[in-house]
């Protein structure tokens, strides 16, 4: 993110490695060469070098063992203290003790070793003070504190910085994890959206196929059936010019109507009778044409307060009436048909009843496409469709839709 991270414990240990592996020997060699005055001091310098070599340099794994490192640094501090007491010039070796305290001793034990290093440095700096007098002791303690306080403060600041760095790294790790989860969720949502779009397209295609199937059944199929019926009737009436002309004209008119309705279905337009009037008028027009074509009496009755409905609801009821009349013409052999349109308080009901031969609904005769399409239309508008019939007792079809104003 463009920010240089604060050095953590491992980083500090890496930076202090040369200061704890090379500098101690070099500095000890220089001080030995220029300051040693006796065999005792020379022996102490050799002991210090051997102590560092055995406990630190030759055994890197021991550096990860806190107890061993504390023993090592405590021994080095003791040797250094003896050296500075004998020769103050060895106070220049004190930085090595600081390096070890910062590099190999963990918190908070490092504070004790830093204080010990400050005692070594203060002893060297306070050389010549008369420790037998109170003033000398106070001055010695002041020198030691002057060494210990800043270095301990630096160690504390480093510890605070390391804690903040760990917290920042933890926060960054959480943020990265949250980003990863967010990216995974976005990928999952994208995949879900694609599946939903595919399902929506498939559902749209299926709905359109069902719509076209219903429209074809309600227009072309019924029209063609009616045309065939009229042409067959015309063939049987070939000896009666007037009857032949009547059936021929009916077939021609039915072909024109079917063609017009088919075109309207393709363009998803409303049925022509509904374009020119309300539902009650459209039912009367459809019934009149059907009655004239099939020579069956149809009575249309409207009850209740007439009110407007949604266009789709009116379309569904009109198509239901057309399908019911088509079924009467094909199967019922009826002499009378009654159509009742009832405007109730909360619903609008359509009843189509005939006095034909009827059928047994339990025998599976209600599974034809026309009746299935009729039910789909009504139930798609949150309505209900009921079919009542019995052999020899005629058939009644009742469709009911919620009376929601358009």
Residue, then its C-alpha position, 0 to 999 in steps of 0.5 A: x500500500x506504499x507504506x514501509x512496515x515497521x520492523x518486527x522482531x524477526x526483522x530486528x533480529x536479522x538486522x542485528x545479526x552482523x552486530x552479534x556475530x562479527x562486531x563482538x570479536x572485532x571490537x574485543x580484538x581492538x580493545x585487547x590490542x590497545x588497552x590490555x595491561x596485564x595477564x588477568x585482563x588478557x585472560x578475561x578477554x580470551x574468556x569473553x571471546x571463548x564464551x561468545x564462541x561456544x554459547x552463541x557463534x558455534x551453536x545457532x540453534x541455541x539462539x532460540x532457547x531463551x534460558x541459554x541466551x539469558x545465561x550467555x548474556x548474564x555471563x558476558x555482562x559479568x565478564x564485561x563488568x570485571x573488565x571495566x572495573x579493571x580498565x575503564x576503556x572496556x566501556x567501549x565494549x558495552x554496545x555489544x551487550x546492548x546488541x545482544x540484549x535487543x537481539x536475543x532476549x525477548x520482552x520483557x526480560x530484555x529490560x533487565x539485561x539492558x539495565x545490566x548493560x547500562x550498569x557496565x557502561x555507567x561503571x566505566x563512565x563513572x571511573x574515578x568517583x569516590x564511591x565511599x562518599x554519598x556524593x560519589x554514590x549519587x553521581x554513580x547512580x545518576x550516570x547509570x540511570x542516564x544510560x539505562x533510562x534512554x535505552x530502556x525507553x527505546x526498547x519500550x518504543x520498539x515493543x510498542x511499534x512491534x505490537x502496532x505492526x502485528x495489529x496492522x498485519x492482522x488487520x490487513x490479513x482480515x481485510x484480505x480475507x474479507x476481500x477474498x470472501x467478497x470476491x468469491x461472493x461476487x463470483x458466486x453472484x455472477x454465476x447465480x445471475x447467469x443461471x437466473x438469466x438462463x432460467x428466465x430466458x428458458x421460462x420466457x421461451x416456454x411461456x411464449x410457446x404456451x401462449x402461442x399454443x393457446x392462441x393457435x388452438x383458440x384461433x387457427x384450430x377452432x377456425x379450421x375445425x369450423x371451416x371443415x364442419x361447414x364444408x362437410x355440411x355444404x357437401x351434404x347440401x349439394x342438392x339444396x342451393x340455399x343451404x349450400x350457399x349458407x354453409x359456403x358463406x359461413x366457411x368463408x366468413x369463418x376463414x376470414x375471422x380465423x385469419x384476422x384472429x391469428x394475425x392479432x395473436x401473433x402481434x399479441x393484440x386483444x381479440x377483435x370483439x374486445x377491441x370494439x366493446x366491453x366484455x358483455x358485448x363481446x360475449x354477445x357478439x361471439x355467441x351470436x356468430x356461433x349460434x348462426x354458424x351452428x344453428x344452436x340457440x345461445x342465450x347470454x345473460x349479464x348480472x350485477x353492476x357492470x365494471x371494467x376489468x384488466x384487459x388480460x382478465x377480459x381476454x381470459x374470460x372471452x377465450x374461455x367462452x370461445x373454447x367452451x362453445x367450440x367444445x359444445x359444437x364438437x362434442x355436445x350435440x346440444x340444442x341450447x347453450x346458456x352464457x352467464x356473466x356475473x359481476x359479484x362483489x369481489x369476483x367476476x364469474x363466467x358460466x357456460x352451460x349446455x343441454x348436450x350429451x355430457x361426459x364423465x369427468x372422472x373418466x379423464x375426458x378433461x385432459x384435452x388441450x383445449x380444457x388444459x389451456x382454458x384452465x391455464x389462462x384462468x389460473x394464471x390470473x389467480x382465478x379458478x375453473x370448475x367443470x361439471x358434467x355427467x352423461x346425458x346431463x349436459x356440461x357446465x364450465x364455471x370460471x371465476x376471476x378476482x374483480x380488479x379494476x383495470 
